[in-house]
């Protein structure tokens, strides 16, 4: 199944590790095969991984984009997620964490990223982190 991607002028995205930037006009691309693709809005820089869940998100993003360091990122993910889950008691948040773990285990990394983003508001509220 093809993925239709509409890009804003100047929008960046990563496809299979390569950073690509759209030109000065709105563009539509059709990706015909399976590829690791992240839009600019989904990309997190290392310096933005400043909270526990953001570090988990960054690690899942690296699992998705960098198969070369798979083992290291898997170990890091498990360590970070275990620590996060040990620090929370909210049933909904724990269930979301379990969902993210299952998606990572199934190598559904993009879905895991979406699940991590759902936990950002919970983390900000509970752990008193100020949104940047």
HUZIDA-V242753 format. One record per run of one state. SS is the DSSP state (hx for helix, st for strand, lp for the rest). FROM is the first residue (numbers start at 1). TO is the last residue. If there is no record, write none. Layout:
SS_FROM_TO / SS_FROM_TO
//
This chain:
lp_1_2 / st_3_7 / lp_8_11 / st_12_15 / lp_16_17 / st_18_21 / lp_22_26 / st_27_31 / lp_32_36 / st_37_39 / hx_40_42 / lp_43_45 / hx_46_48 / lp_49_51 / hx_52_65 / lp_66_66 / hx_67_87 / lp_88_90 / hx_91_105 / lp_106_108 / hx_109_126 / lp_127_132
//
